[in-house]
Amino acid sequence: MYTQLRKIIFRIGPETSHILVIKLLKCLRCIPFAKSILRLAFSVRDKSLEREVLGIRFKNPVGLAAGFDKNAEVVGELDCLGFGFVEIGSVTPLPQSGNPRPRIFRLPADKALINRMGVNNAGAKAVIKSLHRCRRRKQIVVGGNLSKNTTTFNVHAPADYERCFALLYNEVDYFVVNVSCPNVSDLTQLQDRDILTQIIDRLVNVRHYRDDYKPILLKISPDLNTAQLDDIIDLVREKGIDGIVAVNTTVTREALQTPAEKVEALGKGGLSGAPLAAKAIERVRYIHTKTEGQVPIIGVGGIMTPDDAVNMLAAGASLIQVYTGFIYNGPIFVKKILKRLKQEDSWTQPLLP
Ligand SMILES: Cc1cc2nc3c(=O)[nH]c(=O)nc-3n(C[C@H](O)[C@H](O)[C@H](O)COP(=O)(O)O)c2cc1C
């Protein structure tokens, strides 16, 4: 059914259809029993799918990656679609509109997207209001993905991350420091050791004065070379960062079916979806091996089929996230993955007692 619906959705521009989907999900709030029906249709509850990672209990290991529900508008509805967790954001201290449109493009031949959204979001205070509205019962685990405002120079970036972190501290279950978005100029330079250390130190300091402990993860780019990745892994261990989200979108355009001149005409942006899968899995496997499985990894990038999900978990991810796969496969995708994971015994994640 979604294949037919997708034909219609894909006739509309990607950003417009995204806005429509968010509106549609919001409308469900006004329809009696709509959420219960969705839950019945899309959720898979099974003890074998539950995970305890980062000190948090997840009802299943499949999450929605950052960028879909940037402003935390439909967290409750996404819960009904079967996700085990949702990562909101990226959130910046002040609202910002992002890059000029058009800024997101579909590459159907490659099952991929290119986006240069530029971290458009309503700002931390509005996101908190939105979270209060849609998450009264706190059923689903929510991660807060943090970034800096585009107008903030990198030297002042630590203050931006700190501000967002402090504002959102009581609202989400874990945090992700996004220093890997290729669509904000110079943001990926924040993966350099010195500035990253300053950011992490500030967040850890804020957390020190709080009663409850919220895990801090780092989201990395798939375009880091091995030396840079090793540097990040060292920093993660030294600073006691709780985990790594691997990976964000890539700036590379390797082995695409879409004609090169067409891709080039779309301009700059981060590539996501199927072409990212091999790189993402390779990065997850590398981190898992290098850290001897001591650092929890959220594996994301190019998960387009239930088999991709199994492979990502087998590479060492404790949890996984999807974005482009959700766009191409529709709401049934999560259920398909969960049903596959239920049967799967070739990967060994610690199950809950
Ligand atoms: C339209 C779009 C917007 C995104 N926005 C963000 C963002 O704001 N912050 C972030 O950390 N990642 C963002 N991402 C990256 C995704 O969270 C994910 O890391 C990436 O798309 C790879 O996963 P996928 O291949 O399953 O899409 C975005 C991706 C897309 C396609």
The ligand as an SDF file (V2000), in Angstrom:
LIG
                    3D

 31 33  0  0  0  0  0  0  0  0999 V2000
   16.5530   15.6990    5.8710 C   0  0  0  0  0  0  0  0  0  0  0  0
   17.5510   15.2700    6.9160 C   0  0  0  0  0  0  0  0  0  0  0  0
   17.7820   16.0850    8.0120 C   0  0  0  0  0  0  0  0  0  0  0  0
   18.7020   15.6890    8.9890 C   0  0  0  0  0  0  0  0  0  0  0  0
   18.9040   16.5100   10.0690 N   0  0  0  0  0  0  0  0  0  0  0  0
   19.7800   16.1080   11.0310 C   0  0  0  0  0  0  0  0  0  0  0  0
   19.9920   16.9160   12.1800 C   0  0  0  0  0  0  0  0  0  0  0  0
   19.3630   17.9690   12.3500 O   0  0  0  0  0  0  0  0  0  0  0  0
   20.9040   16.4970   13.1040 N   0  0  0  0  0  0  0  0  0  0  0  0
   21.5960   15.3230   12.9510 C   0  0  0  0  0  0  0  0  0  0  0  0
   22.4030   14.9780   13.8320 O   0  0  0  0  0  0  0  0  0  0  0  0
   21.3940   14.5390   11.8870 N   0  0  0  0  0  0  0  0  0  0  0  0
   20.5200   14.9030   10.9270 C   0  0  0  0  0  0  0  0  0  0  0  0
   20.3220   14.1050    9.8330 N   0  0  0  0  0  0  0  0  0  0  0  0
   21.1210   12.8600    9.6940 C   0  0  0  0  0  0  0  0  0  0  0  0
   20.3600   11.6290   10.1680 C   0  0  0  0  0  0  0  0  0  0  0  0
   20.0630   11.7230   11.5400 O   0  0  0  0  0  0  0  0  0  0  0  0
   21.1940   10.3470    9.8980 C   0  0  0  0  0  0  0  0  0  0  0  0
   22.3780   10.3970   10.6800 O   0  0  0  0  0  0  0  0  0  0  0  0
   21.5790   10.2010    8.4390 C   0  0  0  0  0  0  0  0  0  0  0  0
   20.5330   10.5890    7.5930 O   0  0  0  0  0  0  0  0  0  0  0  0
   21.9710    8.7580    8.0890 C   0  0  0  0  0  0  0  0  0  0  0  0
   20.9040    7.8740    8.3030 O   0  0  0  0  0  0  0  0  0  0  0  0
   19.9370    7.3350    7.1210 P   0  0  0  0  0  0  0  0  0  0  0  0
   20.8370    6.8380    6.0160 O   0  0  0  0  0  0  0  0  0  0  0  0
   19.1050    6.2660    7.7690 O   0  0  0  0  0  0  0  0  0  0  0  0
   19.1310    8.4990    6.6760 O   0  0  0  0  0  0  0  0  0  0  0  0
   19.4110   14.4660    8.8490 C   0  0  0  0  0  0  0  0  0  0  0  0
   19.1510   13.6460    7.7390 C   0  0  0  0  0  0  0  0  0  0  0  0
   18.2340   14.0260    6.7790 C   0  0  0  0  0  0  0  0  0  0  0  0
   18.0120   13.1270    5.6020 C   0  0  0  0  0  0  0  0  0  0  0  0
  1  2  1  0
  2  3  1  0
  2 30  2  0
  3  4  2  0
  4  5  1  0
  4 28  1  0
  5  6  2  0
  6  7  1  0
  6 13  1  0
  7  8  2  0
  7  9  1  0
  9 10  1  0
 10 11  2  0
 10 12  1  0
 12 13  2  0
 13 14  1  0
 14 15  1  0
 14 28  1  0
 15 16  1  0
 16 17  1  0
 16 18  1  0
 18 19  1  0
 18 20  1  0
 20 21  1  0
 20 22  1  0
 22 23  1  0
 23 24  1  0
 24 25  2  0
 24 26  1  0
 24 27  1  0
 28 29  2  0
 29 30  1  0
 30 31  1  0
M  END
$$$$
